[in-house]
Amino acid sequence: MIKRLSLVIAIITAILLTACDVPAPATFSPAGNIPAPAPSVRPSTPASAPQAKPSQAASPIQPGTVTAQVVRVIDGDTIEVNIGGKSYTVRYIGIDTPETVHPTKPVEYLGKEASDKNKELVSGKTARLDKDVSETDKYGRLLRYVYVGDLFINAELVRLGYAQVATYPPDVKYQDLFLKLQREAREAGRGLWGIAVTTAPTQTPTQIPKTVIPLTTPAPTPTDIVYITNTGAKYHRAGCRYLSKSSIPIERKEAISRGYTPCSVCRP
Ligand SMILES: [Zn+2]
């Protein structure tokens, strides 16, 4: 009887002791039975403590989202901004708007439309700039996604049909969104898609031979506009089946000078 009792006591004591033993040292000293004294001492901070922070921002721009003042709209996809007193040129990621510098009228017209729309959206505003992978393009312009309030400007220009999707890896974070918006814009005939699309389904009398441009102004030489893609090396007529993924209007001369050759299917 006494033996049993003392055994039970011994067991209980043992349990209590181990119970007391367990919680304290569990964090870092499983082997050492020394009753862990000061909780503030971290065993893992012997030598490496002081080098934690100072090696971060080499570039003047902080990583991630930055607030900028839009100083000037250069064209449909490029703006000048002020960040912390410094001026930077920002190129919108993932999109292309028609050039404003080329002399052919339709291109100029669309380019101006895009530029005006961009002005309407961002001019004089405070914008948030967000980067993808690349910091700058080969011209030293900051590559950024641009937001004004809740509006995602890169996407909005595509949605309205003033910009086309232009994907330059590795900066592809919103490619799917842009392509979806572009499809919608094209189907709705918005912006530049309106002009490209109306060349086909107008009620032009069947007789009329070659003048297919339904613009109010007598456009000079409509055939001088051809279409290229983001990836291909050929230029095409509007509506060519190879333009299903992307279709960028461009002056023929310009296409040729950039090394594009005529598509053998649509024979532009
Ligand atoms: Zn073609």
Boltz pocket constraint, residues with backbone or C-beta under 6 A from the ligand:
constraints:
  - pocket:
      binder: B
      contacts: [[A, 235], [A, 236], [A, 237], [A, 240], [A, 241], [A, 242], [A, 263], [A, 264], [A, 265], [A, 266], [A, 267]]
      max_distance: 6.0
